[in-house]
Amino acid sequence: MFEAAEVGSEVPKDEYEAQLDQLRIDLVNAQYDLQRAEFPVLVILVGDDRPGVSDAVNRLNEWMDARYVRTHVFGEHTDEERGRPRNWRYWRALPGRGQLAVYTGAWVLGTLGEHLRGDIDDAGLERRLRHMERFERALADDGALVVKLWIHLPKDEFKKRVKKALKAQKSAKKNGSAGKLDELDVRIYERYDEMVPLAERVLRSTNSGAAWRIVEGTDARFRDLTVARSILSALQARLSDEAPPPAPAPAPAGPEAPSVLAGVDLEASLARPQYRKERDALQGRLRQLSRDARRHGVSSVLVFEGWDAAGKGGVIRRLTQAMDVQDYRIVPVAAPSDEELRHHYLWRFWRQLPRAGRLLIFDRSWYGRVLVERVEGLTDEAAWRRAYSEINDFEEQLIEHGMLVAKFWLHVDPEEQLRRFELREQTPYKKYKITAEDYRNRARWEDYESAVSEMVANTSTELVPWRLVSANDKRHARVEVLRAVCDGLAERIGAREGA
Amino acid sequence: MFEAAEVGSEVPKDEYEAQLDQLRIDLVNAQYDLQRAEFPVLVILVGDDRPGVSDAVNRLNEWMDARYVRTHVFGEHTDEERGRPRNWRYWRALPGRGQLAVYTGAWVLGTLGEHLRGDIDDAGLERRLRHMERFERALADDGALVVKLWIHLPKDEFKKRVKKALKAQKSAKKNGSAGKLDELDVRIYERYDEMVPLAERVLRSTNSGAAWRIVEGTDARFRDLTVARSILSALQARLSDEAPPPAPAPAPAGPEAPSVLAGVDLEASLARPQYRKERDALQGRLRQLSRDARRHGVSSVLVFEGWDAAGKGGVIRRLTQAMDVQDYRIVPVAAPSDEELRHHYLWRFWRQLPRAGRLLIFDRSWYGRVLVERVEGLTDEAAWRRAYSEINDFEEQLIEHGMLVAKFWLHVDPEEQLRRFELREQTPYKKYKITAEDYRNRARWEDYESAVSEMVANTSTELVPWRLVSANDKRHARVEVLRAVCDGLAERIGAREGA
């Protein structure tokens, strides 16, 4: 893969200068057009030639209008980052539509380093590669333009530079200027023969969406021109719509899923005395577990979906009553802000992820994509169909981080819902909960039911199964959720302790 | 101050239960009305009775609709927080208009602890108190409702609880449930006699905006009812506009400031060979300084304001050329997002603050409040007049954190501006920079000039002076800014090394 970038490509100075003016004009104009466009641009610029990458990024910032280039250098993780899934920092830094971001030192390089140091084994590497690939695909599916560039230095050139750097280091001490290569680069050079095949493997595995472009780093002029040209041409192609829009994901074949909700036993109920006893015991257990979770840094994400008036609020309250306020947070999911609309639809959930040891409750969630957005026609079919696997991948990464992820659908039948609507209209402090929209949603019961069935069929995974909670009887529902959360927490804390 | 909260106030159980239903209805209804209102609510709930505070917050979350209460428990600083000014974490968590947030363990308690431990001296305490007071006033001026509650436990009651807690701790080991008081509370009790006078001093000093309400914590029912009632009545009063809107800040007296811009020597210039020499030397120096800054964790904020076409972009580019991309970030300030509009106008700048060791360049800034927003009539006079002292206080806190803050006004005369407009219209990649708006702004030159003069008069402080840069000659301007940034950085790094 790297052979073509070891041929000593170079650009003479006069040729370089002759091209520069027009290139810069084109770059700035493309940036300007991008601001009016409806897609984000993510440039991933990495390589074995770290100083070369850094120089190329600097050059890009010089040639383009640096105010509209957001460059992210991902180095050591901060402790806020360490408390969250590995990819969280990439998620939260994503450019919005009309914006351009450059990621350097991003996931590729970190993963390589971890494998070389033996921090992750082959299986771990494969899992990472799969996540990277899916993440990039999700971005591309969302309309993002992803440009991936790897700057490669042939071994003999690398050797020359290391030598020169070691020499320069001595004189640097005299005149006070800083050298180019640092220790890490020297270490990379020393393990060059191991690193290159591994890098090839990584690049090959992540080549399916946006393809990697490998740029030889020997000659700085060639390198910088090639990097800028690659970005420019991808951007121009996309702006002029020469590039076909990403193909919609194929709709999964097969007949309509049967209603999984039909299998929920709505007769389940719990008498008040029994309820009180179980609730109190479970709340006591949850109190202790949530403190243990804090101590062990086990964080949780609970997702609540369900019919209107199915009792989500009441269930959530029975959970939070048992916890210290510092240990939980509730995110009611409403319409996205304009900043959120400019990003991938999962971005607004990514940015909420809890810090280590805390529990986050989503009152409605990313599943809105395949429920209300689908049923109301707010999102096209290809997009919500894609969401199934995007969501599975997202939740899998939370689990891999050691988090508890639990999702609940609170199920009632239409008669019980109507009874509750009417009751609410008579209760002063619940009255505002009922609007005309609730009655409208009710009229689309069947559409929602088939959306729920398909959602469960596609996203109830071994790692994060859906729990369909019988909620015609509120007491039954509350105890069932309390117990499930306790069991889930205990299991996750146990796993952490055993680790 | 605390005497009135040491009288053994209590509420009998039947009375408590008789009131509860109506209280909850009123609370939830007020929350509902708030969502449609145009102000944020910040409840600061702290006290010497830490378990009491925690219980009261839990109770609030139970009584209100917890989904719309955002509770922040501020404990240990994360390293992302440590890298920024002390109050950054309070800034970034502020509720938007129509939202309610509860801060607990917030600035008051932390500051008390630090003073008791001897981490800050009396002068340090006074500085903190002044910042708190101003911060609260800025929020109130912006329309926020701030409710401050302190839960106090008389000493004999505190003693009883400590005893009980120590006893409970032993039995707790048997049945696995967690005790209420922890070590920190016991420590607070041990230093009770020192703590109470200090707490009084803190409360007195921060009593001028929203007044503190001290709530006795002996009886839980009394405590919870009082806390909820205090919040409810403040909220209701504000909602029904019984509370007068905050008085506008008085306009400073005195005649119109003379134009400070008249004093800028626009003849200053630099010949090209001299320019090249100085630029190269300064850029070399800046390269080294920015690396030193990273190593020492010295972060910087540079603010660029100036006439259209005064050359901000060119100046910024000469700075960034000399730095590694990981060391700087440029924030071009455009129209705020809807999320930003819901917050205090400084919020969108607070959230951008750089991590330790990095340099942030604002291309236009918070000074827009007293420039374009004033001149174009986008903000009323009381609001932009208030901004002067809010900005000074904000910048002072950055300086206290050890940051470099430098602000530049790039000055050209109207003739030079026109010349540049015309030139830009002929340059392909600069053409888009000129719009009809630029010509409109030009027509209001005098209004802007007097706004600039007044801005400089009010915000050029000893800590962060304005630097008015003569920019008719671009080379002169670039070298002057490069030099000022280098000198500023060297001074700040020197101070850090000496510390």
Boltz contact constraints between the chains, C-beta under 6 A:
constraints:
  - contact:
      token1: [A, 25]
      token2: [B, 428]
      max_distance: 6.0
  - contact:
      token1: [A, 25]
      token2: [B, 429]
      max_distance: 6.0
  - contact:
      token1: [A, 28]
      token2: [B, 429]
      max_distance: 6.0
  - contact:
      token1: [A, 32]
      token2: [B, 432]
      max_distance: 6.0
  - contact:
      token1: [A, 57]
      token2: [B, 325]
      max_distance: 6.0
  - contact:
      token1: [A, 58]
      token2: [B, 325]
      max_distance: 6.0
  - contact:
      token1: [A, 62]
      token2: [B, 321]
      max_distance: 6.0
  - contact:
      token1: [A, 66]
      token2: [B, 320]
      max_distance: 6.0
  - contact:
      token1: [A, 66]
      token2: [B, 330]
      max_distance: 6.0
  - contact:
      token1: [A, 67]
      token2: [B, 330]
      max_distance: 6.0
  - contact:
      token1: [A, 67]
      token2: [B, 332]
      max_distance: 6.0
  - contact:
      token1: [A, 67]
      token2: [B, 363]
      max_distance: 6.0
  - contact:
      token1: [A, 71]
      token2: [B, 325]
      max_distance: 6.0
  - contact:
      token1: [A, 73]
      token2: [B, 326]
      max_distance: 6.0
  - contact:
      token1: [A, 78]
      token2: [B, 79]
      max_distance: 6.0
  - contact:
      token1: [A, 78]
      token2: [B, 80]
      max_distance: 6.0
  - contact:
      token1: [A, 79]
      token2: [B, 78]
      max_distance: 6.0
  - contact:
      token1: [A, 79]
      token2: [B, 79]
      max_distance: 6.0
  - contact:
      token1: [A, 80]
      token2: [B, 78]
      max_distance: 6.0
  - contact:
      token1: [A, 80]
      token2: [B, 80]
      max_distance: 6.0
  - contact:
      token1: [A, 178]
      token2: [B, 288]
      max_distance: 6.0
  - contact:
      token1: [A, 178]
      token2: [B, 291]
      max_distance: 6.0
  - contact:
      token1: [A, 288]
      token2: [B, 178]
      max_distance: 6.0
  - contact:
      token1: [A, 291]
      token2: [B, 178]
      max_distance: 6.0
  - contact:
      token1: [A, 320]
      token2: [B, 66]
      max_distance: 6.0
  - contact:
      token1: [A, 321]
      token2: [B, 62]
      max_distance: 6.0
  - contact:
      token1: [A, 324]
      token2: [B, 54]
      max_distance: 6.0
  - contact:
      token1: [A, 325]
      token2: [B, 57]
      max_distance: 6.0
  - contact:
      token1: [A, 325]
      token2: [B, 58]
      max_distance: 6.0
  - contact:
      token1: [A, 325]
      token2: [B, 71]
      max_distance: 6.0
  - contact:
      token1: [A, 326]
      token2: [B, 73]
      max_distance: 6.0
  - contact:
      token1: [A, 330]
      token2: [B, 66]
      max_distance: 6.0
  - contact:
      token1: [A, 330]
      token2: [B, 67]
      max_distance: 6.0
  - contact:
      token1: [A, 332]
      token2: [B, 67]
      max_distance: 6.0
  - contact:
      token1: [A, 337]
      token2: [B, 338]
      max_distance: 6.0
  - contact:
      token1: [A, 337]
      token2: [B, 339]
      max_distance: 6.0
  - contact:
      token1: [A, 338]
      token2: [B, 337]
      max_distance: 6.0
  - contact:
      token1: [A, 338]
      token2: [B, 338]
      max_distance: 6.0
  - contact:
      token1: [A, 339]
      token2: [B, 337]
      max_distance: 6.0
  - contact:
      token1: [A, 339]
      token2: [B, 339]
      max_distance: 6.0
  - contact:
      token1: [A, 363]
      token2: [B, 67]
      max_distance: 6.0
  - contact:
      token1: [A, 428]
      token2: [B, 25]
      max_distance: 6.0
  - contact:
      token1: [A, 429]
      token2: [B, 25]
      max_distance: 6.0
  - contact:
      token1: [A, 429]
      token2: [B, 28]
      max_distance: 6.0
  - contact:
      token1: [A, 432]
      token2: [B, 32]
      max_distance: 6.0
